[in-house]
Amino acid sequence: MADQYEGEKWFFPFEDDPEKGDLVERVIDARCAYWTSKPMNKSDLAAGIKIGAPVK
Amino acid sequence: MATIKKDKEAELQELLDKRQYWWWAEQARSPRIDYLRKAVWSKAPKGSAYLPGTKICEYGPIMYAEVFDTYDAKLEPYMVTWSKALAKVNDEMPCFIVDQARLVGYCGSAPHKLFWVPNGAYGLNEDFFNDKDDLVDEEARPEVAKAMEILKPYTQQALTERLLDKRMKIMARTSQTYTGAQHLENSAYCTSQWTYYNKGYNAIIAEIDEHLKKGNEVLYKLGGLPDFDQEYHYLQRMDNWKAMKTTLESEIRYAKRLARLARIIAENFETDPQRKQELMDISERCEWCPANRPRNFAEALQFEIIQTQCRKREKPDGTWPSHPDWWFWEWYEQDVMKDKTITRDDAKEYVCEYLIRAFEYGNCRERQARTLTTGDPGPYVWTLGGMAPDGKLTYNDLTNLILESARLVRVVSPTYALRYNKDMPKDVLKNAFECIRHGLGYPNIRNDQILIQSQMFWSGSPLEDARTWTAQACIVPCPETKNGCLPARYSASALLGTKAVELAIWNGFNPVFNMQIGPKTGDVSEMKTFDEFFEAILTQFKAIHWQAAKMRNIGRYVEEYMGKPHLSATYERCVESGLNCFQTREYGNNWISTYVWMDGMDSMVAAKKMIYDDKKYNWDQVKEMLEKNWEGYEKERMEFVHTPKWGNDDPYADDLIVKMHERIRDDVCLPCGDWGTNSQGCPTAPQCVAAHTRAGILIGALPNGRRLGDTCYDGGCSPGYGFDVKGPTAVLQSVGKLTHENMFRANLLNQRISPAQLVGDKGFDLWESYIRTWCDLGINHVQFNCVDNETLLAAQKEPEDYVELVVRVAGYSANFTTLNKRTQDSIIARTIQEI
């Protein structure tokens, strides 16, 4: 599932504070595949990070 | 379709018939469990090194340092700062969800990373940082280095070393007598009070708020009557309650972060409808738990995963106390048996996954401790069944389900301690036997009634409390009640028992390390009677045991200063009293593990026989042979090897050894002053995880025929390899001469049994009859390896074909192929008993 997303990152803003949110990433390592998220400020996002859901 | 099913069944049966249980498990489990089992990153060390690809999570030191390096941290009690550090980790460290998982939550930031608890031992921090395997990611190193510097004075090691004298510091580090100390190991033990905290954290926070409200009134209410005693009472407690609250609130937020991630995946990425629903279920469970009491079986398991993983961010437990068939029974019974909202098979899927999630965790422990549990990420010994406080034997279908799941996932941790009672249900006992027959090495069988008495003897627990015992460590039990729960074991200052015999021979001088470490008990050559030698051994043992106990008591004082916010918040009496978990001390649960012991006892017997009774040699001759490590004296060595040995029901050896145990209890353990208000003394707990291989180079040549470097005996009361020549009943007869209710806190017996002999129902009948004899003799513990040498040798040759082959080491199980060669050989060398 969703292996086409490997290595990609998305920023999902918090509902109550859009300037902050979760940076969600798809990772496939040597043993398993997983989704990970880390809270961060929108202002700290690297260039090119997509905001919100991918285009389905 | 029916034919395919039949073929599959036939294939599975064939694997069972061939006793190829690891391949059977792979075929028998569901695709989801098979994926998760193979996807999990084992944190088991091989020797002292972690397996390739394993990393240490840098967020621990970095986030802790951010909090400890503040103005507030200098003003506040340690526990308050610690709770803020934990909150930062719970709020900000990455969390993840593995594909196909239905139960989520992990201590570290990624599946291959161990969480790094950085305020334990600065020595461990430095060791991680400088590890040859690059455990710390390159880009994080500068920040981690800075964090380590900030945190060093806040580490338990630095705080403890300030209070230890030079001798203690040297002894702790050289491992000649002690195998470490808690301030170096970065590990501690606790019991869990599931029956309290399963009410949900919100309910506990409400209790804390009530206390805080009262405290605020006493301290700050305008117009309130000054009352120093009342004010003092609350001043001592307010910070503790605040720290507990901060921690619980952050753990609720951590669960909600997992809930949000599950929802994001479901709503934005997942296309499979079934998986979408599973993710939404995960989200719902994590929104609800641990904030609230679980509403169903899956929520109960999810609650406990989050509770435990968060607890391990506070401090790596040496073990993972759990009594799952008792704890989760009410939800299982409701869902599976009454409401039938899930099937038994689905419940088994959840349990299998729960075991894999537990196995995923690994202790961040120092190198020596890793060597001691080589091959195992834990160990975690979970407890099953037993006699309930009302005297009713309490086993249930969940006991069976857990054992069935264990055979499917074949993880080396958790393992199980089965509380054995002669009238326990036969189906549960058969199920336990089936696990042993599958070569898992668990459950170990514990004599419930003996251990209840032992709990009452040493800890002064009331009968009802004692009956709730759960394994707190590999073999030592502890109640799970309000007053019985305890935050820590301090056997981290364990000792090498056999060293006492070596020191008695060399007048307190340690010939391996060339140091005078023991008291001068006299030149053994001048000892005219065996009794003098016997007393010298006792004096040496006393010095070591008491020194270890003193170090441990100092360690406890430091831990009381540090506090533990999570553990305190999950103990009822801490929330009620406002004391941290180290300040409560109704029932102590103290012991010092005696790693490596029966080699020394056999040596004592050999000396009596050859020097004092038969007068074949004098001490000068024996000392010369020992000094030369028996080189050039093989014929003489064999004479010593053939002296009477423990484990053969030989009164010559057994009576002396029993007498030594009595004297150790009466002269060494009982006089020890410890902190439990109702407890007495500080007992030994002979066992040795994998210390028997590591100690081979720490203990020199001895009169039992051992040479420096030889692997020591395993277990605590196991006979030496190949020395138990009179069969399994003779082993039990010897071991049964010890009084297991009160001679030590617990003791460990390893036995190896023949898989060929134990096939079919007849095999079970034989084993059950053996266990009944074991129980009648009042022995507290026994565990089995049931794998033949042919398989073990094949696994040494082609390890890649035997990845899930499990063996019992001592106190824990391990994947055979992850053990070092020395430990593998010691298991192959064990006597296979025909019962």
Contacts between the chains, C-beta under 8 A, distances in Angstrom:
chain1	res1	chain2	res2	distance
A	1	B	99	6.4
A	1	B	270	6.6
A	1	B	271	7.2
A	1	B	272	6.3
A	1	B	275	6.6
A	2	B	269	5.1
A	2	B	270	6.9
A	2	B	271	7.8
A	5	B	269	6.4
A	10	B	268	7.5
A	12	B	264	5.4
A	12	B	268	7.9
A	22	B	257	7.6
A	22	B	260	6.6
A	22	B	261	7.0
A	22	B	264	7.0
A	24	B	261	6.9
A	24	B	264	5.7
A	24	B	265	7.8
A	26	B	269	7.6
A	27	B	96	7.6
A	27	B	110	7.4
A	29	B	53	7.9
A	29	B	110	7.7
A	29	B	111	6.9
A	29	B	112	6.2
A	30	B	53	5.7
A	30	B	112	7.7
A	31	B	38	7.3
A	31	B	39	5.2
A	31	B	40	7.2
A	31	B	41	5.8
A	31	B	53	7.8
A	31	B	111	7.1
A	31	B	112	7.4
A	32	B	39	3.4
A	32	B	40	7.4
A	32	B	41	7.6
A	32	B	98	5.2
A	32	B	99	6.9
A	32	B	111	5.8
A	33	B	39	7.9
A	33	B	98	7.2
A	33	B	99	4.7
A	34	B	96	4.7
A	34	B	97	6.1
A	34	B	98	4.4
A	34	B	99	6.4
A	34	B	110	8.0
A	34	B	111	6.3
A	35	B	96	6.4
A	35	B	97	5.3
A	35	B	261	6.3
A	35	B	264	7.9
A	35	B	265	5.1
A	35	B	269	7.5
A	36	B	94	5.1
A	36	B	95	7.0
A	36	B	96	4.0
A	36	B	97	8.0
A	36	B	109	7.9
A	36	B	110	6.8
A	36	B	261	7.8
A	37	B	94	6.5
A	37	B	95	6.2
A	37	B	96	7.5
A	37	B	257	7.1
A	37	B	260	7.5
A	37	B	261	4.6
A	37	B	264	7.1
A	38	B	92	7.5
A	38	B	93	7.7
A	38	B	94	4.2
A	39	B	91	7.0
A	39	B	92	5.9
A	39	B	257	7.5
A	52	B	268	7.9
A	53	B	267	7.3
A	53	B	268	4.0
A	54	B	268	6.4
A	54	B	269	6.9
